[in-house]
Each structure stands twice: as C-alpha cells, then as structure tokens.
Amino acid sequence: MVLLMMEDKLDSFSELLPMFREMGVPTNFAELNLPDFGDEDIDALATEATTEEKMIHFMTMEVSAQLVKVAMLKMEVVAKQTA
C-alpha cells in the first residue's frame, strides 16, 4: 500500500482499499494496534525500510526515507478518511 502512495497511485489505492479491508488487512497504524505511532516512530520505520540492503531499492524511482515517510502519512490520512 505504501508503494502505491510512493508512486502517487491514489486511484489504485482507493480502488484496492475495500478489498484490503474485506480481507482484514490493516490499512492504518491504529488497525496495527499502534494508535500512538508518532513522528519519531514513523521516521525510524522509514529509515529502516530504506537501508541499503532492502529490496525497495529495486524500484525504478529513487527512494529515500523521506519519500517513504510521506507515503505512509498519505496512506494514513486516506485510509482514515474512507473508514
């Protein structure tokens, strides 16, 4: 889901969101039992997701922790708006 947001595929994300929910896939931090997941936590997760050995670097775009963080925050907002 974060990858869709990184690629600015909001329409695809919105189309898939009902299916994710139907399957019971968590779509935001609260659904992952992380209701107090704050900015520092998101920074740490985004940094870890973009360490050198991660497969995320096989994407055709340049990937940074900041890009991942922004995508996670966008996903959080969209998922909550459509809950």
C-alpha positions in Angstrom: 0.0 0.0 0.0 2.8 2.4 0.8 4.4 1.6 -2.6 1.2 2.7 -4.3 1.3 6.0 -2.4 5.0 6.4 -3.2 4.1 6.2 -6.9 1.2 8.6 -6.5 -1.3 5.9 -7.4 -4.1 7.3 -5.2 -6.8 6.0 -7.5 -5.4 2.4 -7.4 -5.0 2.6 -3.6 -8.6 3.8 -3.3 -9.9 1.0 -5.5 -8.0 -1.6 -3.6 -8.8 -0.3 -0.1 -12.2 -2.0 0.2 -10.6 -5.4 -0.8 -7.8 -4.9 1.8 -10.4 -4.2 4.4 -12.6 -7.1 3.4 -9.5 -9.4 3.7 -8.8 -7.9 7.1 -5.5 -6.3 6.1 -4.7 -3.4 8.4 -4.8 -0.1 6.5 -3.6 2.4 9.2 -1.5 2.4 12.3 -4.5 2.1 14.6 -5.5 -1.1 12.9 -2.0 -2.4 13.5 -2.6 -1.7 17.2 -0.3 1.3 17.0 -2.6 4.1 17.8 0.1 6.3 19.3 2.6 5.7 16.5 4.2 9.1 16.3 6.6 11.1 14.1 9.7 9.6 15.6 8.3 6.1 15.1 7.5 6.8 11.5 11.0 8.3 10.9 12.5 5.1 12.4 10.4 2.8 10.3 11.0 4.8 7.1 14.7 4.8 7.8 14.8 1.0 8.4 12.7 0.4 5.3 15.3 2.2 3.1 18.5 0.7 4.4 20.9 -0.3 1.7 20.1 -4.0 1.6 16.3 -3.6 1.4 14.5 -4.6 -1.8 12.8 -1.2 -2.0 15.8 0.0 -3.9 14.8 -2.2 -6.9 12.1 0.3 -7.6 12.6 2.4 -10.8 12.5 5.6 -8.8 15.0 7.0 -6.3 13.8 6.0 -2.8 14.5 7.9 0.4 13.4 7.6 3.9 11.6 11.0 3.5 9.6 9.6 0.4 8.6 6.5 2.4 7.5 8.7 5.4 5.4 11.0 3.2 3.8 8.0 1.6 3.0 6.4 5.0 1.4 9.6 6.2 -0.6 10.0 3.0 -1.8 6.4 3.3 -2.8 7.0 6.9 -4.9 10.1 6.0 -6.6 8.4 3.0 -7.3 5.2 4.9 -8.9 7.1 7.8 -10.9 9.3 5.6 -12.5 6.3 3.9 -13.0 4.3 7.0 
